[in-house]
Amino acid sequence: MTKRPILPQNILSIQSWVSYGHVGNAAAVFPLQRLGFEVWAINTVQFSNHTGYGAWTGPVFAPEMVAELIDGIEARGVLPTCGAVLSGYMGSEGTVAAVVDAVKRIRAANPEALYCCDPVMGDYGRGVFVRPELPERIAALAIPEADILTPNQFELELLTNQKIETLEDALKASRQLRERMRGAGPRVVVVTSLVRSDAPTECIETLAVTAEGAWLCSTPLLPLEPPRNGTGDAIAALFLGQYLSSNQAGEALSLATSALYALLEITHAADSREIQLVAAQDEYKRPSRVFEAERVG
């Protein structure tokens, strides 16, 4: 008798999509698949390329489309098999509400499902690049439903109204943000692109803060100018996948950060404006160089 195979865990990912290059779902889906997950992708936009080029073509989809696609997936009877929801760039107030509604529908079918929210709002050098009302809307609707948050340093400052210059500043802000997340969940905050005054020079860090403690992972700072779009989308997916596999924030942080570094190292070597997502695929599950996460705080 043939043994029934163990099927991959399912993740619903609601993000933007580009035909050329890798941001949003185009940066998140493939790494999650290489980590062994099935990904149900719902695209909020369909652009020719990311907006960092200054020009692009393609439509923004209506928020109602998210609910319509969830209806169709629900009709297949598979919502109880969804283990997590991942969201990234949300271009309108309606899209934020639609994503949160999708999370609630998944949780109604599977109370154990986690929601990982990458609160895409802005970055140093660019400032806030979403509509002015969105940071407040994300804070009011998405943050209280989130189990995992992956803001960059700029977004953490925006969400907490705190300036972050030291490790203690980052820990304090992350802990305050945790208090606003879903109480029934693990409440993990992962701060990406952390650059602080009390850190060694020529490095960049990622910080994970949970109820059990905090971990810091440092990698060399590669000279990528301009900064490559899609790196935040990629590390949010990599961390979620590793966390679902191990349920250990420190281990997930180390493996996700190491995989991202390998991706950026390959991108730098190729002198590419786009992250080399396919070329780096062997690094996602077992990075060739592992940067250990140090317990801090």
C-alpha positions, 0 to 999 in steps of 0.5 A: 500500500502506497504511503500517503505523502505529508502535504506542505503547509499552506500560506495565504500571501496578499501583496503586490505583484510585478511582471519584471523583477522581484517585489511583493509576492514576486519576492515572497512566493518563490522563497516560501515554495523553496522552503516547502510551503504551498502559497496561495497568492492574491495580488493587490496590484499588477505592475510591469515593474516596481515603482523604484524605477519612477515609471511603470504600467499596470492596474491597482486592483479593487479591495473587493477583489481580495474578498472575492478571491477568498470566497472562491478559495473558501468554496474549495473547502480548504481554508481550515488547511491554511496555516498562516497569512502574510501581507505586504504593501497595502495601497489603500484603506480599503485594501487594509480592511480587506486583508484584515477581513481575510485574516479573520476568515482564515482564523475562523476556519483555523484558530491556530493560523498566524498572521505575519504583517509586513507594515510597508509604509516607508524607509530612510531616504524616501520617507513615507511612500504610501498614502498619508492616511495609511500608517494610521489605518495599518496601526488601527486595523492590522497591528492588533490582528498581527502575530508577527510584525516585520517593520524596518527601523523607519517603520518602527519609529513611525509606528511607535513615535520614537527615535531609535539610535541605540539597541536599547531604543530598538528593544524599548520600541519593539516591546511597546509595539508588541503590547499592541499586537494580538494577545492570543498570538506569539507577538513577535516583532522583527526589526529589519535594516537596523543601523544604530550608533552603538553598533560596529561600523560596516554592519547591518542588523536584524532584531527579533523581540518576543515574550521569551527574549530578544535576538540580534543578527548582524551581517556585513553591510554590502555596498548596494546603491541604490538599495535594492527593492524587495529585500523587506518582502523577501526577509518577511517571507523567509522569517515566516517560513523558518518560524513556522518550521521551528517555532523558534524566533532566534533560529528563524532570525539566524536562518532568514537573515543568513539567506537574505545576506546570501541573496544580496551577495549574489545580487551585488556580484551580478551588479544587478538592479533586481534582487537575484531571487532565482540564482540564490534559491539554494540558500533559502533552506540551508544558507552556505554561511550562517550568521548566528543570532545573539541573545540580547537585552 
